[in-house]
């Protein structure tokens, strides 16, 4: 990890670079293509008006769109993690089942989230549940795979110690193998979160249901409201960063970093 | 049968290989007395660790049998505690919780378990670190906790697999002295595996020298020096030198300074 003294100047420089690229692209588009490419200050002003609820996007407030996306994300991710953990644990307890499932999960893992759309539509039609099904299908494989990998990576000595202490298989699993698998599992949960967030936005573009950040971005094709689209892209990034650093940063602080287990 | 006695009866072990079985241990036949600090000395990869795993019960010998306190070893158990080269503490548990894992089997109630825990922490001199996590401790302290966790099982035999090899010399010598103190105070049988001649000469009551794999006994020696031994002592130095020659890595013939413990016991015909 970088020290504070190195991290903050680097971040400031990155932000400046981003602004520089933004302005360059904006001026190029305005000059060469005569199109109104939103400038940073325009985007900022529009964002403040949306925050203050003075403007609406497609008849809804910014908060409604953001809330709809976050709700889909939360529901899809929770469902994906739940059956990911369920399958992973079942596979660990019944090795035969684990071996049968492993190739299937790997195949599912390779299918991009959006490629599930035909199957999802056939299964549940086009509605809120479509997006949640897509999201959970993308979130599940990394959880199963990381759990299996983590369990496999448990040091042999830990298992030997547990057997020497006379611990049974159940206690050994929950008190030795599962905690030993935690670094892998957290990495998997993290990957699942990032993957599923991307699918939230993408699925809203396709199976749009009137609300959501992805839906808004897609609609800017027709409304020509690019400034709003830019704001939504920014919000997507912020949500991803908050989940990544806020939630997982805290989770790792109370587990892996406290135990010196970070990989 | 005596508690803490370890009997190896013509123990052999082989792994199945691509072209026939690969012999790792060949016909070890020796009796280790209760309370003895018995060193097994041999080059790396000669099958010393396999021998400990067999005694600990994590593998079955393909030939012969192993008796501990008169009972045949059939699987792992707390009466044969193994200490590894690396401390192998559970990183998600504090020092106290790591040691308690070993105590849980015998002490179901919290109060006596706590009392025993305090005793063990006192024994290794780490009372102040009870609530620390392993990664906050130095390598030497971690290995002491590993020792305490093994002792928490109240084993009849302590099996030590090069436990001090990964430590720097000063810490290693301190822990060697602590191990001698534990051996004296607790009177437990200790089987100490090492590839370090100096360590074997300093610690052992007897030393079994093994050949490069498959492990055969090349010498079984009783060390005629009483404990406590003085590091840098001339006799100890000569012992080390002879052990080095006995290891068979060198073409010089050893002078017969050491007294064979029991020539018929070391290698059966």
Contacts between the chains, C-beta under 8 A, distances in Angstrom:
chain1	res1	chain2	res2	distance
A	155	B	88	6.7
A	157	B	84	5.3
A	157	B	86	7.5
A	157	B	88	4.3
A	158	B	88	6.7
A	158	B	90	6.9
A	160	B	56	7.5
A	160	B	58	6.0
A	160	B	76	7.0
A	160	B	82	6.7
A	161	B	82	8.0
A	161	B	88	6.5
A	161	B	101	7.7
A	161	B	149	7.8
A	163	B	58	7.6
A	163	B	75	8.0
A	163	B	76	4.5
A	164	B	56	7.1
A	164	B	76	5.1
A	164	B	77	7.0
A	164	B	78	6.1
A	164	B	80	7.6
A	164	B	81	6.1
A	164	B	82	6.3
A	164	B	153	6.7
A	165	B	78	6.5
A	165	B	101	5.7
A	165	B	102	5.8
A	165	B	104	7.0
A	165	B	105	6.1
A	165	B	153	6.7
A	166	B	77	6.9
A	166	B	78	5.7
A	166	B	105	4.9
A	176	B	90	7.2
A	179	B	90	7.2
A	179	B	92	4.7
A	180	B	90	7.9
A	182	B	92	7.3
A	255	B	92	7.6
A	258	B	133	6.8
A	259	B	91	4.6
A	259	B	92	4.8
A	259	B	133	5.6
A	259	B	135	6.8
A	260	B	91	5.9
A	260	B	133	6.3
A	260	B	134	7.2
A	260	B	135	2.7
A	260	B	136	7.3
A	261	B	91	5.1
A	261	B	92	7.0
A	261	B	135	7.9
